[in-house]
C-alpha cells in the first residue's frame, strides 16, 4: 500500500495509507485530517482544501487547471508555487511518500 503524509500548520504529521484513484482530499477527509475542510465536497469550488505540495513531487502532480488556478488566486493563505487544491489531485503510485503541508487558513 502507498502512503501520503499531511502536515498541519501546527506541525502535526498524519501518515496515511493511500488508494490510487482517490483524490488527495478524499484521503484526508476519510481519515479526519484536521485543516482540510472540503466544503464543496471535492468540486473545486471553495478552496477549503488548499495545500502545499512537496516540490520534489511537483512534476508528478502536474500543474493546476485553469479553474483551480483561479480558485487559488482567491485563497486566504499565501499562494505559493506549490499551492494546489487537494480535491483536484488524483492519487497514483507515483505519489507514494508524498508530503503535503496544509495551508494555515482555508477559504
ChimeraX attribute file (.defattr): number of C-alpha atoms within 10 A of each C-alpha:
attribute: neighborCount
match mode: 1-to-1
recipient: residues
	/A:1	9
	/A:2	16
	/A:3	16
	/A:4	20
	/A:5	18
	/A:6	26
	/A:7	20
	/A:8	19
	/A:9	14
	/A:10	8
	/A:11	10
	/A:12	11
	/A:13	15
	/A:14	17
	/A:15	16
	/A:16	17
	/A:17	14
	/A:18	23
	/A:19	18
	/A:20	16
	/A:21	11
	/A:22	14
	/A:23	19
	/A:24	25
	/A:25	25
	/A:26	20
	/A:27	21
	/A:28	25
	/A:29	17
	/A:30	8
	/A:31	12
	/A:32	12
	/A:33	20
	/A:34	15
	/A:35	22
	/A:36	25
	/A:37	19
	/A:38	24
	/A:39	15
	/A:40	13
	/A:41	15
	/A:42	19
	/A:43	12
	/A:44	19
	/A:45	16
	/A:46	21
	/A:47	28
	/A:48	27
	/A:49	29
	/A:50	31
	/A:51	31
	/A:52	22
	/A:53	22
	/A:54	14
	/A:55	15
	/A:56	10
	/A:57	17
	/A:58	16
	/A:59	8
	/A:60	12
	/A:61	21
	/A:62	10
	/A:63	15
	/A:64	17
	/A:65	10
	/A:66	9
	/A:67	10
	/A:68	19
	/A:69	14
	/A:70	13
	/A:71	19
	/A:72	25
	/A:73	13
	/A:74	13
	/A:75	19
	/A:76	15
	/A:77	17
	/A:78	14
	/A:79	16
	/A:80	11
	/A:81	10
	/A:82	17
	/A:83	26
	/A:84	27
	/A:85	26
	/A:86	27
	/A:87	27
	/A:88	18
	/A:89	18
	/A:90	17
	/A:91	24
	/A:92	17
	/A:93	14
	/A:94	12
	/A:95	18
	/A:96	18
	/A:97	16
	/A:98	22
	/A:99	21
	/A:100	24
	/A:101	21
	/A:102	25
	/A:103	23
	/A:104	14
	/A:105	16
	/A:106	19
	/A:107	16
